[in-house]
Amino acid sequence: MKAVAAAALALLALGGSIGPALAEVDAGIATPAAGEETSPDQPRFVPSAEPDAGFADAFAPFDDPSIAPAPAPADVVAQDIPDGVASWYGREFAGHRTASGERFDPAQYTAAHRTLPFGSRVRVTRGSRSVVVRINDRGPFHGGRVIDLSQAAAEELGIRSAGSGQVELALLES
């Protein structure tokens, strides 16, 4: 109860100090003359005759064409994970539920891994080619393979026709 009373007194005291400041703000607001109608197109304030140069200077660096924007950060590797053989699966499983519950789409860059959490992003590299896939399924269930790629990812890496290929894996920060 004492806290409520103290808060009420503080608000009353604060209200007295805000009143003069609000009167100064109200003095700068344009009000329509008697009989004059207002419209949404009319400004509700009277701008100063001189623009605030300090405000304009604050945005000057953004207007300078010699200052290039910072490049987008590259995918940051959270940790390397064991490399090995990648295989792929495609149209025959299209529309089937994955272990994560979503439906498999062979055109998406997704993959199956035995232990990585669903939603993890993994960079898969084979030679000079690289793709980033999202883990949404469990597998592979064939000996010696570390990851099962979607058809789109396998095509991008050039292992679709071979059926499998040696790859390097890196878990990316999300």
PAZA-838103 format. One record per residue (C-alpha): residue in three letters; x, y, z. Coordinates in nm, 2 decimals. Layout:
REM residues N
+---------+--------+--------+--------+
: residuo :     xx :     yy :     zz :
+---------+--------+--------+--------+
:     ALA :      X :      Y :      Z :
...
+---------+--------+--------+--------+
REM end
This chain:
REM residues 174
+---------+--------+--------+--------+
: residuo :     xx :     yy :     zz :
+---------+--------+--------+--------+
:     MET :   0.00 :   0.00 :   0.00 :
:     LYS :   0.29 :   0.24 :   0.08 :
:     ALA :   0.44 :   0.16 :  -0.26 :
:     VAL :   0.12 :   0.26 :  -0.44 :
:     ALA :   0.10 :   0.59 :  -0.24 :
:     ALA :   0.47 :   0.67 :  -0.31 :
:     ALA :   0.41 :   0.60 :  -0.69 :
:     ALA :   0.11 :   0.83 :  -0.69 :
:     LEU :   0.30 :   1.11 :  -0.52 :
:     ALA :   0.59 :   1.07 :  -0.77 :
:     LEU :   0.35 :   1.09 :  -1.07 :
:     LEU :   0.19 :   1.41 :  -0.93 :
:     ALA :   0.53 :   1.57 :  -0.88 :
:     LEU :   0.64 :   1.47 :  -1.22 :
:     GLY :   0.32 :   1.60 :  -1.38 :
:     GLY :   0.40 :   1.95 :  -1.24 :
:     SER :   0.74 :   1.95 :  -1.40 :
:     ILE :   0.62 :   1.83 :  -1.74 :
:     GLY :   0.35 :   2.09 :  -1.78 :
:     PRO :   0.58 :   2.38 :  -1.88 :
:     ALA :   0.77 :   2.16 :  -2.13 :
:     LEU :   0.44 :   2.05 :  -2.29 :
:     ALA :   0.34 :   2.42 :  -2.33 :
:     GLU :   0.66 :   2.48 :  -2.53 :
:     VAL :   0.58 :   2.19 :  -2.75 :
:     ASP :   0.22 :   2.30 :  -2.80 :
:     ALA :   0.34 :   2.64 :  -2.91 :
:     GLY :   0.52 :   2.49 :  -3.21 :
:     ILE :   0.21 :   2.30 :  -3.33 :
:     ALA :   0.01 :   2.47 :  -3.60 :
:     THR :  -0.36 :   2.49 :  -3.52 :
:     PRO :  -0.62 :   2.58 :  -3.78 :
:     ALA :  -0.76 :   2.93 :  -3.78 :
:     ALA :  -1.13 :   2.98 :  -3.69 :
:     GLY :  -1.34 :   2.84 :  -3.97 :
:     GLU :  -1.04 :   2.68 :  -4.15 :
:     GLU :  -1.08 :   2.31 :  -4.21 :
:     THR :  -0.80 :   2.06 :  -4.17 :
:     SER :  -0.71 :   1.77 :  -4.40 :
:     PRO :  -0.48 :   1.48 :  -4.37 :
:     ASP :  -0.26 :   1.65 :  -4.63 :
:     GLN :  -0.19 :   1.95 :  -4.41 :
:     PRO :   0.11 :   1.92 :  -4.17 :
:     ARG :   0.03 :   1.92 :  -3.80 :
:     PHE :   0.35 :   2.11 :  -3.72 :
:     VAL :   0.53 :   2.43 :  -3.83 :
:     PRO :   0.88 :   2.34 :  -3.95 :
:     SER :   1.17 :   2.56 :  -3.84 :
:     ALA :   1.30 :   2.81 :  -4.09 :
:     GLU :   1.65 :   2.67 :  -4.07 :
:     PRO :   1.71 :   2.29 :  -4.09 :
:     ASP :   1.91 :   2.14 :  -3.81 :
:     ALA :   2.25 :   2.09 :  -3.97 :
:     GLY :   2.36 :   1.85 :  -3.69 :
:     PHE :   2.08 :   1.61 :  -3.79 :
:     ALA :   2.17 :   1.61 :  -4.15 :
:     ASP :   2.54 :   1.55 :  -4.07 :
:     ALA :   2.44 :   1.24 :  -3.88 :
:     PHE :   2.34 :   1.07 :  -4.20 :
:     ALA :   2.62 :   1.20 :  -4.42 :
:     PRO :   2.83 :   0.87 :  -4.41 :
:     PHE :   2.54 :   0.68 :  -4.56 :
:     ASP :   2.52 :   0.92 :  -4.85 :
:     ASP :   2.89 :   0.90 :  -4.93 :
:     PRO :   2.94 :   0.67 :  -5.23 :
:     SER :   3.31 :   0.61 :  -5.14 :
:     ILE :   3.21 :   0.42 :  -4.83 :
:     ALA :   3.12 :   0.07 :  -4.93 :
:     PRO :   2.88 :  -0.13 :  -4.72 :
:     ALA :   3.03 :  -0.41 :  -4.52 :
:     PRO :   3.02 :  -0.74 :  -4.70 :
:     ALA :   2.77 :  -1.00 :  -4.58 :
:     PRO :   2.94 :  -1.24 :  -4.33 :
:     ALA :   3.03 :  -1.58 :  -4.47 :
:     ASP :   2.89 :  -1.89 :  -4.31 :
:     VAL :   3.08 :  -1.94 :  -3.99 :
:     VAL :   3.20 :  -2.29 :  -3.93 :
:     ALA :   3.09 :  -2.40 :  -3.58 :
:     GLN :   3.29 :  -2.73 :  -3.61 :
:     ASP :   3.43 :  -2.97 :  -3.86 :
:     ILE :   3.25 :  -3.30 :  -3.86 :
:     PRO :   3.39 :  -3.64 :  -3.99 :
:     ASP :   3.43 :  -3.65 :  -4.36 :
:     GLY :   3.32 :  -3.95 :  -4.56 :
:     VAL :   3.10 :  -4.08 :  -4.84 :
:     ALA :   2.78 :  -3.91 :  -4.93 :
:     SER :   2.49 :  -4.08 :  -5.11 :
:     TRP :   2.16 :  -3.93 :  -5.22 :
:     TYR :   1.79 :  -4.00 :  -5.24 :
:     GLY :   1.54 :  -3.84 :  -5.47 :
:     ARG :   1.20 :  -3.87 :  -5.64 :
:     GLU :   1.11 :  -4.21 :  -5.51 :
:     PHE :   1.08 :  -4.06 :  -5.16 :
:     ALA :   0.91 :  -3.73 :  -5.27 :
:     GLY :   0.62 :  -3.64 :  -5.04 :
:     HIS :   0.71 :  -3.90 :  -4.77 :
:     ARG :   0.75 :  -3.78 :  -4.42 :
:     THR :   1.11 :  -3.73 :  -4.30 :
:     ALA :   1.22 :  -3.81 :  -3.94 :
:     SER :   1.17 :  -3.44 :  -3.86 :
:     GLY :   0.80 :  -3.47 :  -3.97 :
:     GLU :   0.82 :  -3.25 :  -4.28 :
:     ARG :   0.76 :  -3.39 :  -4.63 :
:     PHE :   1.06 :  -3.47 :  -4.84 :
:     ASP :   1.12 :  -3.25 :  -5.14 :
:     PRO :   1.41 :  -3.37 :  -5.37 :
:     ALA :   1.44 :  -3.01 :  -5.51 :
:     GLN :   1.53 :  -2.86 :  -5.17 :
:     TYR :   1.89 :  -2.86 :  -5.03 :
:     THR :   1.83 :  -3.10 :  -4.74 :
:     ALA :   2.01 :  -3.40 :  -4.60 :
:     ALA :   1.99 :  -3.69 :  -4.36 :
:     HIS :   2.25 :  -3.74 :  -4.09 :
:     ARG :   2.25 :  -4.00 :  -3.81 :
:     THR :   2.32 :  -3.76 :  -3.51 :
:     LEU :   2.31 :  -3.39 :  -3.60 :
:     PRO :   2.00 :  -3.20 :  -3.47 :
:     PHE :   1.72 :  -3.13 :  -3.71 :
:     GLY :   1.76 :  -2.78 :  -3.86 :
:     SER :   2.14 :  -2.79 :  -3.85 :
:     ARG :   2.31 :  -2.64 :  -4.15 :
:     VAL :   2.60 :  -2.83 :  -4.30 :
:     ARG :   2.84 :  -2.72 :  -4.57 :
:     VAL :   2.91 :  -3.02 :  -4.79 :
:     THR :   3.22 :  -2.99 :  -5.02 :
:     ARG :   3.34 :  -3.21 :  -5.30 :
:     GLY :   3.64 :  -3.08 :  -5.48 :
:     SER :   3.57 :  -2.72 :  -5.58 :
:     ARG :   3.19 :  -2.75 :  -5.54 :
:     SER :   3.01 :  -2.68 :  -5.22 :
:     VAL :   2.65 :  -2.66 :  -5.10 :
:     VAL :   2.48 :  -2.58 :  -4.77 :
:     VAL :   2.21 :  -2.83 :  -4.67 :
:     ARG :   1.97 :  -2.84 :  -4.38 :
:     ILE :   1.94 :  -3.16 :  -4.18 :
:     ASN :   1.57 :  -3.28 :  -4.18 :
:     ASP :   1.60 :  -3.66 :  -4.18 :
:     ARG :   1.79 :  -3.95 :  -4.02 :
:     GLY :   2.03 :  -4.18 :  -4.22 :
:     PRO :   2.21 :  -4.29 :  -4.41 :
:     PHE :   2.15 :  -4.65 :  -4.33 :
:     HIS :   2.42 :  -4.80 :  -4.56 :
:     GLY :   2.76 :  -4.88 :  -4.42 :
:     GLY :   3.04 :  -4.63 :  -4.46 :
:     ARG :   2.83 :  -4.33 :  -4.56 :
:     VAL :   2.81 :  -4.02 :  -4.35 :
:     ILE :   2.53 :  -3.82 :  -4.51 :
:     ASP :   2.24 :  -3.87 :  -4.75 :
:     LEU :   2.18 :  -3.57 :  -4.97 :
:     SER :   1.87 :  -3.46 :  -5.15 :
:     GLN :   1.87 :  -3.50 :  -5.53 :
:     ALA :   1.92 :  -3.12 :  -5.58 :
:     ALA :   2.23 :  -3.12 :  -5.35 :
:     ALA :   2.37 :  -3.43 :  -5.51 :
:     GLU :   2.34 :  -3.27 :  -5.86 :
:     GLU :   2.50 :  -2.95 :  -5.74 :
:     LEU :   2.80 :  -3.15 :  -5.61 :
:     GLY :   2.82 :  -3.38 :  -5.92 :
:     ILE :   2.76 :  -3.71 :  -5.74 :
:     ARG :   2.41 :  -3.79 :  -5.87 :
:     SER :   2.52 :  -4.00 :  -6.16 :
:     ALA :   2.78 :  -4.18 :  -5.96 :
:     GLY :   2.54 :  -4.25 :  -5.67 :
:     SER :   2.79 :  -4.15 :  -5.40 :
:     GLY :   3.11 :  -3.96 :  -5.36 :
:     GLN :   3.37 :  -3.85 :  -5.10 :
:     VAL :   3.28 :  -3.53 :  -4.93 :
:     GLU :   3.40 :  -3.29 :  -4.66 :
:     LEU :   3.15 :  -3.17 :  -4.40 :
:     ALA :   3.14 :  -2.86 :  -4.17 :
:     LEU :   2.87 :  -2.78 :  -3.93 :
:     LEU :   2.77 :  -2.41 :  -3.96 :
:     GLU :   2.66 :  -2.17 :  -3.69 :
:     SER :   2.29 :  -2.10 :  -3.71 :
+---------+--------+--------+--------+
REM end
